[in-house]
Amino acid sequence: MLAVIKTGGKQYLVSPGQKIKIEKLKDKEGEEVIFDQVLLLEKEGKLEIGAPFIDKAIIKGKILKEGKAKKVVIFKYKPKKNYKIKKGHRQLFSEVEISEV
């Protein structure tokens, strides 16, 4: 079983038992989460494509942990103008285990 879900402005290819890191969700650790924006669903060799989403299709998962990703360094520089800016950013994420498709 495979499915393509949309969450956090991105699309993810998921299957049962898989762990994925997605944009931070409002739910807490240990809670169950339901993804209802299913774009594509493959069951027993049959492919179902949504327009844009598949009706009555849901993907269930459980939030394992929340955290911050590695730091991304942003460095801006303009030669001969004495202009240098260094910034850092750490994106928040939720790690979800897909339990049911």
N, C-alpha and C positions, 0 to 999 in steps of 0.2 A: 504494500500500500504506500502510495506517495501522494503528497498534496503540496500545493503552492499557496502560502498564506501571505496576507499583507498586514504589516504592523509597523508602526513608527515610520511610515513613508517608504519602507523597503519591502521587498518580496523575499521569502525564504522557502526553499524546498525542504520539506520535512517528512519524516516517517516515524512510526511508533518506536519509542525507546531512545530516540535521538536527543542530544542536548545541544541547545543553540543559545548564543548570546545575542540579545536584542536590545533595542532602546528601552530605557527604564520604564517600568509599568507602575501604575498607582498602587497595585496590590502589594501586600507584604510577603516576606519569606514564608514558605510552607503552604500558602494558599493556592487554591486551584484557579486557573485562568482559562477562559474560553475564547477562542479565536473564531469569529463568525464571518470574517472576510476571506472566504476560500475562493481562489481564482481558478484552480485546476485540481481535479481529483482523479486518481487512478486506482481502481479496485478490480481485482481479478482479471486484469488484461483489458478492461474497459476504461476508456478515457472520457472524462466529462469536463467540458470547458464552460466556464461561466461567462455571462455577458452583462455586467462585469463580474458579478459574484454568483456562486451557486446557491440556490435557495435550499434551506433546511440542511445545509452541510456545516458541521461544527468540528473544530479540532480542540481537544482538551489537553491541558498541560499543567504542570506544577512548578511553581517558582522555587528553585533550589537555593539561589543566593543572589544578592545584589552587591554591586561594587563599582569601582572605577577602573577604566582601561588604562593602559600605559600612557604616559605623557607624550603629547605631540608638541614639538617646539616650532613656533612660528617666528621667523627672523626676517625683518625687512631692512633693506640696506640700499642707500643711494650714494654712489661714489661722488666725491668732491663736494658734498653738501653737508657733511657732518650729521647725517641722519641714520640712526640705527635704533631699531626697536626689537626687543626680544620678548615674546609672550609664550605662555604654556597653556595647554588645555588637556583636561582629563575627562573623557566622556563617561557618563553614568550608564550602567547596563544592568539588565536582569538576565540571569541564566535560567532557562526554562527547559524542563524535560517533557517531551511530548509523550503523553500516555495513551491517547486514543484518537484514532482518525475515523 
